[in-house]
Amino acid sequence: MREAYHEELASIGEGLVEMARLVGSAVGRATAALMDADLALAESVITADVRVDELQREIEERAIGLLARQQPVATDLRTVVTALRMSADLERAGDLAAHVAKLARLRHPERAVPGDLHRTVLEMGQLAQRLMAQAAEILVTRDVEAALQMEHDDDRMDELHRMIFQHLLDDRWKHGVETAVDVTLVGRYYERFADHAVSVARRVVYLVTGERAGDYIPDPPLPT
């Protein structure tokens, strides 16, 4: 019975890693679709989001089943409850990647992002993919230090988001209201996607240490 219980806990963790890898791939492909006005690629991202939703439902069912049948305590309880919250973060990140793809589809055959913002938005998309890849790796390794570092890695996304608004408010903006709305939305999608990746990492800190990321103080290094 206990072996089956631990296998079920492990399967929940594996499902979270799969979700993180899927949504990381999705945001990368959505970015390519946005930059290249690639309709087929955009459609593939939108269609693939169904699998992310399925995984979240599977994780929820397993987690709730464990809570009902096994009544876990201590670390195991923390694992199950945290998994439920992580799966919600990852599902929402998948939705945001799909939103980027839907914007690419909406403006096809034109590009939603004007040339003078191409580099900024591309960097946002690449950074979003990289942050989620880091979150997936942290789910596997449970590396608290790497999880805490993601808070700093996300600072660049916030900076890029501010750069978009500065560009939109510039008197030299010449692309019209519709494009301004598109760019505002896509910037928000990436910024929120990154927030969800960081949230997953923060939850790993809680899972491992029992302390919230903002409260956790790492042990000082041992003297050499």
C-alpha positions as CSV (number, residue, x, y, z in Angstrom):
1,M,0.0,0.0,0.0
2,R,2.8,2.5,0.9
3,E,4.7,1.6,-2.2
4,A,1.6,2.5,-4.3
5,Y,1.2,5.7,-2.3
6,H,4.8,6.8,-3.0
7,E,4.4,5.9,-6.7
8,E,1.3,8.1,-6.9
9,L,3.3,11.0,-5.3
10,A,6.0,10.5,-7.8
11,S,3.6,10.4,-10.7
12,I,2.2,13.8,-9.6
13,G,5.8,15.2,-9.7
14,E,6.4,13.7,-13.1
15,G,3.2,15.3,-14.4
16,L,4.3,18.7,-13.1
17,V,7.6,18.4,-14.9
18,E,5.8,17.4,-18.1
19,M,3.5,20.3,-17.8
20,A,6.4,22.7,-17.3
21,R,8.2,21.4,-20.3
22,L,5.1,21.5,-22.5
23,V,4.3,25.1,-21.7
24,G,8.0,26.1,-22.1
25,S,7.9,24.6,-25.6
26,A,4.6,26.2,-26.3
27,V,5.7,29.8,-25.5
28,G,8.8,29.3,-27.6
29,R,6.7,28.1,-30.6
30,A,4.1,30.8,-30.0
31,T,6.9,33.4,-30.1
32,A,8.1,32.0,-33.4
33,A,4.6,32.1,-34.8
34,L,4.2,35.7,-33.6
35,M,7.5,36.9,-35.1
36,D,7.1,35.1,-38.4
37,A,3.3,35.3,-38.8
38,D,3.3,31.5,-39.1
39,L,-0.4,30.5,-39.0
40,A,0.3,26.7,-38.9
41,L,2.6,27.0,-36.0
42,A,0.2,29.2,-34.1
43,E,-2.6,26.7,-34.7
44,S,-0.4,23.9,-33.4
45,V,0.3,25.8,-30.1
46,I,-3.4,26.4,-29.6
47,T,-4.3,22.8,-30.2
48,A,-1.5,21.5,-28.0
49,D,-2.8,23.5,-25.0
50,V,-5.5,20.8,-24.6
51,R,-2.8,18.4,-23.4
52,V,-1.7,20.9,-20.7
53,D,-5.3,21.1,-19.5
54,E,-5.6,17.3,-19.4
55,L,-2.5,17.0,-17.3
56,Q,-3.7,19.6,-14.8
57,R,-7.0,17.6,-14.4
58,E,-5.0,14.4,-14.0
59,I,-2.8,15.9,-11.3
60,E,-5.8,17.4,-9.5
61,E,-7.6,14.1,-9.5
62,R,-4.5,12.2,-8.2
63,A,-3.8,14.9,-5.5
64,I,-7.4,15.0,-4.3
65,G,-7.6,11.2,-4.3
66,L,-4.4,11.0,-2.1
67,L,-5.8,13.6,0.3
68,A,-9.0,11.6,0.6
69,R,-7.6,8.1,0.8
70,Q,-4.2,8.6,2.6
71,Q,-4.7,11.8,4.6
72,P,-1.0,12.7,4.2
73,V,0.8,14.7,6.9
74,A,4.0,16.8,7.2
75,T,6.2,16.8,4.0
76,D,3.8,14.6,2.0
77,L,0.9,16.9,2.7
78,R,3.0,19.8,1.7
79,T,3.9,18.0,-1.5
80,V,0.3,17.3,-2.5
81,V,-1.0,20.8,-1.7
82,T,1.9,22.5,-3.4
83,A,1.4,20.3,-6.5
84,L,-2.2,21.5,-6.8
85,R,-1.0,25.1,-6.7
86,M,1.9,24.5,-9.2
87,S,-0.5,22.8,-11.6
88,A,-2.7,25.9,-11.6
89,D,0.3,28.1,-12.3
90,L,1.4,25.9,-15.2
91,E,-2.0,25.6,-16.7
92,R,-2.3,29.4,-16.7
93,A,1.1,29.7,-18.2
94,G,-0.1,27.4,-21.0
95,D,-3.1,29.6,-21.6
96,L,-0.8,32.6,-21.9
97,A,1.3,30.9,-24.5
98,A,-1.9,30.1,-26.4
99,H,-2.9,33.7,-26.1
100,V,0.3,34.7,-27.9
101,A,-0.4,32.2,-30.6
102,K,-4.0,33.4,-30.9
103,L,-2.8,37.0,-31.5
104,A,-0.5,35.7,-34.2
105,R,-3.4,33.9,-35.8
106,L,-5.7,37.0,-35.5
107,R,-3.3,39.3,-37.4
108,H,-2.2,36.7,-40.0
109,P,-1.0,37.3,-42.7
110,E,0.4,40.5,-41.1
111,R,2.7,40.5,-38.1
112,A,1.2,41.7,-34.9
113,V,4.5,43.2,-33.7
114,P,6.0,46.2,-35.6
115,G,9.6,46.0,-36.7
116,D,10.9,48.5,-34.2
117,L,9.7,46.4,-31.3
118,H,10.6,43.0,-32.9
119,R,13.9,42.7,-30.9
120,T,12.3,43.5,-27.5
121,V,9.3,41.2,-27.9
122,L,11.6,38.4,-29.2
123,E,13.7,38.7,-26.2
124,M,10.7,38.6,-23.9
125,G,9.6,35.4,-25.6
126,Q,13.0,33.8,-25.4
127,L,13.3,34.8,-21.7
128,A,9.9,33.4,-21.0
129,Q,10.9,30.1,-22.5
130,R,14.2,30.0,-20.6
131,L,12.5,30.8,-17.3
132,M,10.1,28.0,-17.7
133,A,12.9,25.6,-18.6
134,Q,14.6,26.6,-15.4
135,A,11.4,26.0,-13.5
136,A,11.1,22.5,-15.0
137,E,14.7,21.7,-14.0
138,I,14.1,23.0,-10.5
139,L,11.1,20.7,-10.2
140,V,13.4,17.8,-10.9
141,T,16.4,18.8,-8.8
142,R,14.6,20.7,-6.1
143,D,17.5,23.1,-6.0
144,V,16.5,25.8,-3.6
145,E,19.4,28.2,-4.6
146,A,18.4,28.0,-8.2
147,A,14.8,28.6,-7.3
148,L,15.7,31.7,-5.4
149,Q,17.9,33.0,-8.3
150,M,14.9,33.0,-10.6
151,E,13.5,36.0,-8.7
152,H,16.5,37.9,-10.0
153,D,16.4,36.4,-13.5
154,D,12.8,37.7,-13.8
155,D,14.0,41.3,-13.3
156,R,15.0,41.4,-17.0
157,M,11.4,40.5,-18.0
158,D,10.1,43.4,-15.9
159,E,12.6,45.7,-17.5
160,L,11.6,44.6,-21.1
161,H,7.9,45.1,-20.1
162,R,8.7,48.7,-19.1
163,M,10.6,49.3,-22.3
164,I,7.5,48.4,-24.3
165,F,5.4,51.0,-22.5
166,Q,8.0,53.6,-22.9
167,H,8.0,52.9,-26.7
168,L,4.2,53.1,-26.8
169,L,4.2,56.4,-25.0
170,D,6.8,57.9,-27.3
171,D,5.5,60.8,-29.5
172,R,7.1,59.0,-32.4
173,W,4.7,56.0,-32.2
174,K,3.2,55.7,-35.7
175,H,1.6,52.3,-35.8
176,G,-1.9,53.2,-34.6
177,V,-4.2,52.1,-31.8
178,E,-4.8,48.6,-32.9
179,T,-1.1,47.7,-32.9
180,A,-0.6,49.5,-29.6
181,V,-3.3,47.3,-28.1
182,D,-1.7,44.1,-29.6
183,V,1.8,45.0,-28.3
184,T,0.4,45.9,-24.8
185,L,-1.4,42.5,-24.6
186,V,1.6,40.5,-25.8
187,G,3.9,42.2,-23.4
188,R,1.5,41.4,-20.6
189,Y,1.2,37.8,-21.7
190,Y,5.0,37.3,-21.5
191,E,5.3,39.2,-18.2
192,R,2.6,37.1,-16.6
193,F,4.0,33.9,-18.1
194,A,7.3,34.6,-16.4
195,D,5.5,35.3,-13.1
196,H,4.0,31.9,-13.2
197,A,7.4,30.3,-13.9
198,V,8.8,32.1,-10.9
199,S,5.8,31.1,-8.8
200,V,6.6,27.5,-9.5
201,A,10.2,28.0,-8.4
202,R,9.0,29.8,-5.2
203,R,6.7,26.9,-4.4
204,V,9.7,24.5,-4.7
205,V,11.4,26.5,-2.0
206,Y,8.4,26.0,0.2
207,L,8.1,22.3,-0.6
208,V,11.8,21.7,0.3
209,T,12.2,24.0,3.3
210,G,8.7,24.5,4.7
211,E,9.3,28.3,4.4
212,R,8.0,30.7,1.9
213,A,10.7,32.0,-0.5
214,G,10.5,35.5,0.9
215,D,11.1,34.2,4.4
216,Y,13.8,31.6,3.7
217,I,17.3,32.5,4.8
218,P,20.0,30.1,3.3
219,D,22.5,28.7,5.6
220,P,25.9,30.5,5.5
221,P,28.6,28.7,3.6
222,L,30.9,26.4,5.6
223,P,34.3,27.8,6.4
224,T,37.1,26.6,4.1
